[in-house]
Amino acid sequence: MPERRQPSQALSEGWGRALVFAYGLFAVAATGRSAVQLGMEPDKAPLAYSLSLLAAVLYLVATTCLLLGGSTGWRVAGIAVTIELLGVLSVGMLSYVATDLFPDKTVWSHFGQGYGFLPLVLPVAGLAWLRHTSPGRTDEAGNAGAA
């Protein structure tokens, strides 16, 4: 039985590079959008804008953790991406059923419709990559981490 090892230090290799790019792009976009919205009209949709800022923070954490790699980076990225998925699902649903809470568009509203639904796809891809690079995962040759 192969021994369990630490995840690959390079979570940003292979498909991880695309995730780092996407998360970095969304970190910038969500930060900019939420900063403008909170700065210009904070009373218009404070919950929606605050959740958009939370999305920006989660995107930044995921980007950083994917770049840093290692077991701590893998674990923290997993937590951030899971919260992100729960956020986009919750906000996406609420933006349809409780429209008064989301009178203006945000990153996660309508499941990320304004961003081509990428905010919905990104955490699923992130979780799939983290599962692929899991510390307990081994390939056919008995190597741990990314294959």
C-alpha positions as CSV (number, residue, x, y, z in Angstrom):
1,M,0.0,0.0,0.0
2,P,1.5,3.4,-1.0
3,E,2.3,5.8,1.8
4,R,0.3,9.0,2.1
5,R,2.3,12.1,1.1
6,Q,1.9,15.8,1.1
7,P,0.1,17.3,-2.0
8,S,2.3,18.6,-4.7
9,Q,3.9,21.9,-3.8
10,A,2.9,23.1,-7.3
11,L,-0.8,23.3,-7.2
12,S,-0.4,25.9,-10.0
13,E,1.1,23.4,-12.5
14,G,-0.9,22.0,-15.4
15,W,-4.6,22.9,-15.2
16,G,-3.7,24.7,-11.9
17,R,-2.2,27.5,-14.1
18,A,-5.6,28.1,-15.7
19,L,-7.2,28.1,-12.3
20,V,-4.7,30.6,-10.9
21,F,-5.3,32.8,-13.9
22,A,-9.1,32.6,-13.6
23,Y,-9.1,33.1,-9.8
24,G,-6.7,36.1,-10.2
25,L,-8.9,37.6,-12.8
26,F,-12.0,37.2,-10.7
27,A,-10.2,38.5,-7.6
28,V,-9.5,41.8,-9.5
29,A,-12.9,42.0,-11.2
30,A,-14.9,41.3,-8.0
31,T,-12.7,43.6,-5.9
32,G,-13.2,46.4,-8.4
33,R,-16.9,45.9,-8.8
34,S,-17.6,45.7,-5.1
35,A,-15.3,48.6,-4.3
36,V,-17.1,50.8,-6.8
37,Q,-20.6,49.7,-5.7
38,L,-19.8,50.1,-2.0
39,G,-18.1,53.4,-2.6
40,M,-20.8,54.9,-4.9
41,E,-24.1,53.7,-3.5
42,P,-23.5,51.7,-0.3
43,D,-27.2,52.0,0.7
44,K,-28.6,50.7,-2.6
45,A,-27.8,47.0,-1.9
46,P,-25.5,46.6,1.1
47,L,-26.0,42.9,1.5
48,A,-25.4,42.2,-2.2
49,Y,-22.3,44.5,-2.4
50,S,-20.9,43.0,0.8
51,L,-21.3,39.5,-0.5
52,S,-19.5,40.6,-3.7
53,L,-16.6,41.8,-1.5
54,L,-16.6,38.4,0.2
55,A,-16.4,36.8,-3.2
56,A,-13.4,38.9,-4.0
57,V,-11.6,37.9,-0.8
58,L,-12.3,34.2,-1.4
59,Y,-11.0,34.5,-5.0
60,L,-7.8,36.2,-3.6
61,V,-7.4,33.5,-1.0
62,A,-7.8,30.7,-3.6
63,T,-5.4,32.4,-6.0
64,T,-2.8,32.8,-3.2
65,C,-3.2,29.2,-2.0
66,L,-2.9,27.7,-5.4
67,L,0.3,29.7,-6.0
68,L,1.8,28.7,-2.6
69,G,0.9,25.1,-2.8
70,G,1.8,22.6,-0.1
71,S,-0.5,20.9,2.4
72,T,-1.6,24.2,4.1
73,G,-2.3,25.9,0.7
74,W,-4.3,22.8,-0.4
75,R,-6.3,22.8,2.8
76,V,-7.1,26.5,2.9
77,A,-7.9,26.6,-0.9
78,G,-10.3,23.7,-0.3
79,I,-12.1,25.7,2.5
80,A,-12.2,28.9,0.4
81,V,-13.5,27.2,-2.7
82,T,-16.1,25.3,-0.8
83,I,-17.4,28.6,0.8
84,E,-17.3,30.1,-2.7
85,L,-19.5,27.3,-4.1
86,L,-21.9,27.6,-1.2
87,G,-22.0,31.4,-1.7
88,V,-22.6,31.4,-5.4
89,L,-25.4,28.8,-5.0
90,S,-27.0,30.7,-2.1
91,V,-26.7,34.1,-3.7
92,G,-27.7,32.8,-7.1
93,M,-30.9,31.3,-5.7
94,L,-31.7,34.3,-3.4
95,S,-31.2,36.7,-6.3
96,Y,-34.1,35.0,-8.0
97,V,-36.5,34.5,-5.1
98,A,-35.6,37.5,-2.9
99,T,-35.1,40.2,-5.5
100,D,-35.5,43.0,-2.9
101,L,-32.2,41.8,-1.3
102,F,-30.4,42.0,-4.7
103,P,-31.6,45.0,-6.5
104,D,-28.3,45.4,-8.3
105,K,-26.1,42.8,-10.0
106,T,-23.1,41.3,-8.3
107,V,-20.5,38.6,-9.1
108,W,-22.6,35.8,-7.6
109,S,-26.1,37.1,-8.5
110,H,-28.1,34.9,-10.8
111,F,-25.4,32.3,-10.5
112,G,-22.8,34.6,-12.1
113,Q,-24.9,35.3,-15.2
114,G,-23.2,38.7,-15.7
115,Y,-19.8,36.8,-15.9
116,G,-21.0,34.1,-18.3
117,F,-21.8,31.7,-15.3
118,L,-18.0,31.3,-14.7
119,P,-18.5,32.1,-11.0
120,L,-20.6,28.9,-10.9
121,V,-18.2,26.8,-12.9
122,L,-15.0,28.1,-11.2
123,P,-15.5,26.5,-7.7
124,V,-16.5,23.2,-9.3
125,A,-13.3,23.2,-11.4
126,G,-11.4,24.3,-8.3
127,L,-12.7,21.5,-6.2
128,A,-12.1,19.0,-9.0
129,W,-8.4,20.2,-9.2
130,L,-8.0,20.0,-5.4
131,R,-9.4,16.5,-5.4
132,H,-7.0,15.6,-8.2
133,T,-4.1,16.9,-6.2
134,S,-5.3,15.5,-2.9
135,P,-2.6,14.5,-0.4
136,G,-4.1,10.9,-0.1
137,R,-4.5,10.4,-3.9
138,T,-2.0,8.2,-5.7
139,D,-1.7,7.4,-9.3
140,E,-1.0,4.0,-10.8
141,A,2.7,4.3,-10.2
142,G,2.1,5.0,-6.5
143,N,3.0,8.7,-6.8
144,A,1.1,11.1,-4.5
145,G,-0.5,14.4,-5.6
146,A,-0.9,15.6,-9.1
147,A,-0.4,13.0,-11.8
